[in-house]
Amino acid sequence: MLDRLRARLERYLTAVGTKFSKLGLSPTAWTMVGLAVSILAAYSYSASSYRGEAVGGVLVLVAGWFDVVDGAVARVTGKTSMRGAFVDSTLDRVAEVAIFTGILIGHHSSALIVLLALSTSLLVSYTRAKGDALGIALSGVGIGERSERLIIIAVSSIIGLLDWGVILVLVVAAFTFLERIYRALKALP
């Protein structure tokens, strides 16, 4: 859903990309900044306290901001590439695993729920990647894409309901995974 909103905000994102490109960092460098912030969020989550939970949530939002910045800088500077897309997508998965690992270590939700939420989140990403490889566009299919999942984690963390946020991520990711399977099977001969 948020990916569709990005198209409407293109002019704003171009301005963001222009400003951040003046700092001289490559899109991949901005991706690495986002990954570093995600790792800091994971570290915050590993503290089993509300403060760690709240700080983790804020850091997840900051990391999400840098995920927007890297793409905007790539488009503005004309440095979009298949290599950059691969690195960005792969490090996004690493960041997601780190965040859920921090949540698990901090005991903010049961181990089983965290494992299932992470697994279904990765399956959502996998189905999109496999669909792309088979020529089936699954971007924008479902309500549980990465942006939405991270917003759920961030907001639920900040308001002190991370356990419920992880459960909600599990539910929306599972529905998105199933919807993508359905769409792909309809499109495949």
C-alpha positions in Angstrom: 0.0 0.0 0.0 2.8 2.4 0.9 4.6 1.6 -2.4 1.6 3.1 -4.2 1.8 6.2 -2.1 5.4 6.6 -3.1 4.3 7.2 -6.7 2.1 10.1 -5.5 5.0 11.6 -3.5 7.5 11.5 -6.4 8.1 15.2 -6.5 8.8 15.3 -2.7 11.0 12.2 -3.0 13.0 13.8 -5.8 13.6 16.8 -3.6 14.8 14.5 -0.8 17.1 12.6 -3.2 18.5 15.9 -4.5 19.3 17.2 -1.0 20.9 13.9 0.2 22.8 13.4 -3.0 24.7 16.7 -2.3 26.3 15.0 0.7 28.3 12.9 -1.7 27.3 9.4 -0.5 26.3 6.8 -2.9 22.9 5.1 -2.8 24.6 2.0 -1.4 26.2 4.0 1.3 22.7 5.3 2.3 21.5 1.6 2.3 24.4 0.8 4.7 23.3 3.7 7.0 19.8 2.3 7.1 21.2 -1.2 7.9 23.4 0.3 10.7 20.3 2.1 12.2 18.3 -1.2 12.0 21.1 -3.0 13.9 21.0 -0.2 16.5 17.2 -0.8 16.7 17.8 -4.5 17.2 20.3 -3.7 20.0 17.7 -1.5 21.6 15.1 -4.2 21.4 17.5 -6.6 23.0 17.1 -4.6 26.2 14.0 -6.1 27.8 12.5 -2.9 28.9 9.9 -0.4 27.6 12.7 2.1 27.0 14.5 -0.3 24.7 11.2 -1.0 23.0 10.4 2.6 22.4 13.9 3.6 21.3 13.9 0.5 19.0 10.6 1.7 17.5 12.0 5.2 16.8 15.1 3.7 15.2 13.0 1.5 13.0 11.3 4.6 11.7 14.7 6.3 11.1 16.0 3.2 9.3 12.8 3.3 7.1 13.6 6.9 6.3 17.0 5.9 5.0 15.4 3.2 2.9 13.5 6.0 1.2 16.6 8.1 0.9 18.8 5.4 -0.8 16.2 4.9 -3.6 15.6 8.6 -4.0 19.4 9.3 -4.3 19.8 6.5 -6.8 17.0 7.9 -9.0 18.2 11.5 -8.8 21.8 10.7 -9.5 21.0 8.2 -12.2 22.8 5.4 -10.3 19.9 2.9 -10.3 21.3 -0.5 -11.3 20.5 -4.2 -11.0 23.5 -4.5 -8.6 22.2 -1.7 -6.4 18.7 -3.2 -6.3 20.1 -6.6 -5.4 22.2 -5.1 -2.5 19.4 -3.0 -1.3 16.9 -5.8 -1.3 19.3 -8.3 0.4 20.3 -5.8 3.1 16.6 -5.0 3.7 16.2 -8.7 4.6 19.3 -8.6 6.9 17.8 -5.6 8.6 14.5 -7.3 9.1 16.1 -10.4 10.6 18.2 -8.2 12.9 15.1 -6.3 14.2 13.2 -9.5 14.9 16.3 -11.0 16.5 16.5 -8.0 18.9 12.8 -8.4 19.7 13.3 -12.1 20.4 16.4 -11.5 22.6 14.6 -8.8 24.5 11.6 -11.1 25.2 9.1 -8.6 23.8 7.0 -11.5 22.3 7.0 -15.2 22.5 9.8 -17.0 20.5 7.2 -18.9 18.4 5.3 -15.7 17.4 8.6 -13.9 16.6 9.7 -16.9 14.5 6.4 -17.1 12.6 6.3 -13.3 12.1 9.8 -13.3 10.7 9.2 -16.4 8.6 6.0 -15.1 7.0 7.7 -11.7 6.4 10.5 -13.3 4.6 8.1 -15.4 2.6 6.3 -12.2 1.5 9.6 -10.9 0.1 10.5 -14.3 -1.4 7.2 -14.6 -3.3 7.7 -11.1 -4.8 11.2 -12.0 -5.9 10.2 -15.3 -7.4 7.3 -13.7 -9.1 9.6 -11.0 -10.6 11.9 -13.8 -11.8 8.9 -15.5 -13.5 7.6 -12.3 -15.0 4.7 -11.9 -12.6 4.5 -8.5 -10.9 3.6 -9.0 -7.2 4.7 -5.6 -6.0 1.8 -3.9 -4.3 -0.1 -7.1 -3.8 -1.3 -7.5 -0.2 -1.4 -5.2 2.8 1.7 -6.6 4.5 4.7 -5.4 2.4 7.9 -4.5 4.2 7.0 -0.8 4.7 3.7 -1.7 6.4 5.3 -4.4 8.6 8.0 -2.0 9.8 5.5 0.7 10.6 3.4 -1.8 12.6 6.6 -2.8 14.5 7.6 0.8 15.1 4.3 2.2 16.2 3.5 -0.8 18.4 6.9 -0.4 20.0 6.5 3.3 20.7 3.1 2.8 22.3 4.2 -0.2 24.4 2.3 -2.9 22.6 5.1 -4.6 20.7 3.8 -8.1 21.4 0.5 -7.2 19.7 2.5 -5.6 16.9 4.4 -8.7 16.2 1.2 -10.7 16.2 -0.3 -8.2 13.7 2.8 -8.5 11.5 2.3 -12.2 11.5 -1.3 -11.9 10.4 -0.8 -9.3 7.7 2.3 -11.0 6.4 0.4 -14.4 6.2 -2.5 -12.9 4.3 -0.1 -11.1 1.9 1.9 -14.3 1.4 -1.3 -16.3 0.6 -2.7 -13.5 -1.7 0.6 -13.5 -3.6 0.6 -17.3 -4.0 -3.0 -17.0 -5.3 -2.2 -14.3 -7.8 0.9 -16.1 -9.0 -0.9 -19.4 -9.5 -3.6 -17.5 -11.5 -1.0 -15.9 -13.7 1.0 -19.0 -14.3 0.1 -21.5 -17.1 
